[in-house]
Structure formats: structure tokens, C-alpha cells
């Protein structure tokens, strides 16, 4: 099974900051990587897929990059509504999620 | 508009059984693979099981293999998860999620999720 290691597990930042979250797969996943945002009590929401493709309706301040085993999610200028927990997911071989990154207000 | 509505959660004793349902609308249900994903209280997301659009192929996480059975009724646009031999560690919110087209069990992210149903395993 493919393991996903996400870091950091938590992050404090301010409105307007640029933040980056990373995800490393235990083997190559050929850009079969998605990022989700989850707010308390709500279902996860798909933000990006295929490592860098923005889901319809998602603001352009969210971007993704990477290849092989290493991938990143970047939020270019944090907005108040972005404080949430973020998960990566590989869907190259069945499905595995990262442990999550809780993004909190500094 | 795609809608997924889970039901069937509740409190069950260890060793007991429960069947979850997910009613789908807003898309051609039989044309898409579906999955169940769970989230234990305060924890991260864990993929549980997947089923192809036709229902002919299924896949399970090791943690539930042999205890849980995924199925679907395409005439009723409904996905199911039969959970047997439940353990305390199965306590979680269970989400159904829409995956990719056809009979492919992997290769697509989860574009739509239900609101979840809580399963609590406790004596």
C-alpha cells in the first residue's frame, strides 16, 4: 500500500500570508494527487486534482505542484475562510489520505 | 446538482451489525464508481471501500476486509455498506463519495461527498 506523509501537522499563519503544505508518497504516484479542505462538522471539499488542476469554483489563490513522490499545496494570500484542515490523497493505487494539516489563525 | 445523502448510522454494541445507505441524485449513478470514507472523532480521513459503477468490482481497506461489504442498487440509485463484527475502532463519521466514471475503482479523486452519518460502537 502507498503511504502518504503530510507536513506540517499544524500551522499558524495570518491573513495575507503565503503558506505551503507538503505531501510525500512512499512511491511514485504519477501526479494522481488531490487536495481537500475540511471545516469542522463538514464534509471534505475537493480543491485540486492531478496535482495542479484547480477544481471548478475554487479560488486561484490555491495552487498545487509536484511530481513523482513529492507534492505541495500553496495558498498565496490567506483569507479568513481558508482556516481549516487540509488533506492530500493519492488515487494512483486505491486511495490513501495524508494525516492532515490544521491551519490556524496566528 | 449532485447530492449524496447518507443514513443508517447510530449506536451499536461491539460485535454488532449496521447497514449504511447513501441515496444519490443529480447524476447517472450507475455510470460512476463510489466509495465510503470514514473519519474517527478528531482524526483524519480513512478510505474504507470502493465499488465500480456496475457493482462487479469491489475493494476494501485491510482494516475492514472480511467484516464490511459494499454494494449498490443502481435501480434505486443507492449505495450500501454492510458492517458486521463492529469494533470500538470503527466508531467514525462515514461519508459516501462519488469517484470516477465506469468500472474503474481507482484513478479519480472524490469530487462529491455526502454530509456523513455517525456510527458509534460502544457497550
Interface residues (C-beta under 8 A of the other chain):
Chain A: X1 X32 X34 X36 X38 X42 X43 X44 X45 X46 X49 X55 X87 X89 X91 X92 X93 X94 X95 X96 X97 X98 X99 X100
Chain B: X35 X37 X44 X45 X46 X47 X50 X59 X61 X62 X95 X105 X106 X107 X108 X109 X110 X111 X113 X114 X115 X116
